[in-house]
Structure formats: structure tokens, C-alpha cells
């Protein structure tokens, strides 16, 4: 008899090993990067940030590989890395993230919520940003959607699983700088958006691409990413922190972000519902 509890049980089982093993990798990464974790005011360079994130990714991959192989007894690719007919998904994810951020930037500029200051072109920093946010996108999507959401769907209705994984996603960002209840709600909605296609396809390429594009274009256009400041191609100033411009948390603390995500979530849901209906008609 199939054990319907095995999904959420695996999610609970992975928590402590993940914290312990990834914590060790993060510590080693900090040493390799030469960052001073004892100094609360220490500002990491872009190179240090990339190195530390890379070690976190390696730790994450190790933990999930162990669990998927020995507990789930499946191939790693089954997390959602099948590539057949997925190039369109990846491209759409990149485009969607870029369009949302670019539109958001120009709307805020038009409303005088942000004021353009200057453009700072640094090719090295742009490459490091691409590498960093690629690492972050892979790491978080493999864990949150590939393992956690996938397993929760074995125990619960797919929408309950999606909401639960999105709550976990939001809580994981709970200690980010400048976070508040509104921005935490936005992170929750981001989890819904990133997971909406996965509950229908069990494939990670769209959420990985959207996650990468969302973060990368935020930082390129001058926004903080989930409250964290980093290199920006465009720099702007904010005269007053409001729910419209997102303040110190960045675009993810903005009402515009909520609107963009709700529309995107609805669009993705409608697309897969229509696709499902069309399949029924064909049969």
C-alpha cells in the first residue's frame, strides 16, 4: 500500500541534515573567500559573494543527491531537469522576469518614485552578477521546487503543496535585511509564481530561468534584491520609502511587484488549465 505520508516526512527529514551540511559548506566557503563572519559590518565583495554562494550550492546539491538517491530512490534528473522541449520554457522565464522589472522601473521613474542618478558600467561586475544569480536560482529552485514541492505533492493536493512550499520559501528569507510583513508576503507570492508551472510540469527550467532573470534585472536596474544591496548598472535615488517603490527591500517590497506576480500567476494557471481542457477534448 502506497504511503501518502512519505512526501511530507521526507521534507521534515531533510531539514536538519540540510542545515548542518550546508552550514559546514557555507563556513568553508567563507574561509576560502576570506570573509570576516565575526564582523557584523563586514561588506562582502562580489567575488566573495559568488564564492560563498557556490559553496552553498555544492552543499545543497550534495544533500539533495543523498536524499534523492537513498531515500527517494530516484534519479537526480527526476527533480525536473528533463530538457526535451524545454528551451521555450527557459526563454519565456528569462523574458518574463526582464519585462516585469523593466516595466516596473519605468513606471516608478514616470511616477517620480525613483530618480535616475547615473549609469555605472563594469563588465566584471555584470559577469559576477550573472554567475551569482544563476547559482542562487539553481540552488533555491532545486531545493524548494525540485525537492520540497515535489515531495509535498506526493502527500497533498498540488495547490496545498504549492502554498506550503511558498510559506517555507518566504520563511527562508525571513532574516534578509530590511524585510517586513509586506515584503515577506511578496516573497510568498514569488514562491507561488515560481512553483505554479512546476505543479503542472514537474520541470525546473522555467522557474530557474524566471528566478535568475527576476533577480538579475532587479540588480541591473538599481533595486536591492530581497533587501540585499549589490552592484547595479543603473543607480537611482529614492526621496521617500513607500509601498509603491519598495524602499530598501527593493522591487519585491513594492505594490507593483504584487500586481505583476498576481497577473503572472493567473496567466500561468489559465494557460495550463486550458492546455488540460484541450487534451481532454482531443481524447
Phi, psi and omega in degrees: 000134184289131180272106183286348180274350188297331181296303181290334177294320177295322179297317178293320183294330185279343187302302184293314176301322180296311180300316183291307185290313180294326176300319178297314179297321178296321179295316178297318178299323178296318179294313180299321181284343181076029179271146181261095183286347180278345180260110182295341181263005182293130179257115181288140173283168179299319179297317179296320179298318179295314181299314181295321179292324179297318178294324176296320178296316180298317177298318179297314179299320180297311181299312183292324177298316179299314182290317183292329182278315189259337179256307178284334181057050178226171177279148182301325182298337182289352174295337179137027184257016175296135187255350183298124179060030183249000180297320179298319178300316182295314180297318180296322178298316178297314182295316182299313179299318181294315182297315180300313182292319181293316177298316179301317180299311184288329175295315179294325177295316180297323182277001182062025175282333174231152182235118180301134180249302182193168174250129181240095182275122178219102186303318180300315181293325178295315179298316179297324178294317178299315180296313182301310185284341171290316178299312181298316181298313179297313184299309185287324180287322177298317182286305189284313181268311185297319182256306186292306181297318180302316180286323178297330179290344176283337184254332187231168168306144187300329181283325174295318177298319180296315179296317181296315179295327180288326174296316178298317178302315180295317181296327179296338179260009186296341180255011177295151179299144172065016182280147175219185185297321182293313180292329176295321177296322177297320178295322176300314178297324177298322177296320177297314180299314182291333182264348186300317179287328184295324182292343178260329187248338188054036179234140188264351190293323177293308179298326177297313181296316180295317179299314179299309183295317180303309181290317184296314182287334172300309184288325178299321184272005172101358180278150166292149179256110183052041177088354185255131182272142176205185182303140176228136175293317178252134177246136177224165178244157178237122181287327180209132178289123179225169176289346179279319182265350176087348177058218185287344180281336180104191184301330180290353175257014185256149174297327178299325178296318178300312181300313181298317182289319179298316178297316181294318178299313179298319180295317180293317179299314181297320180301312183285330176293318178294321178298319179294320179295318180296324178294321179296319180296320180297324181273000000 
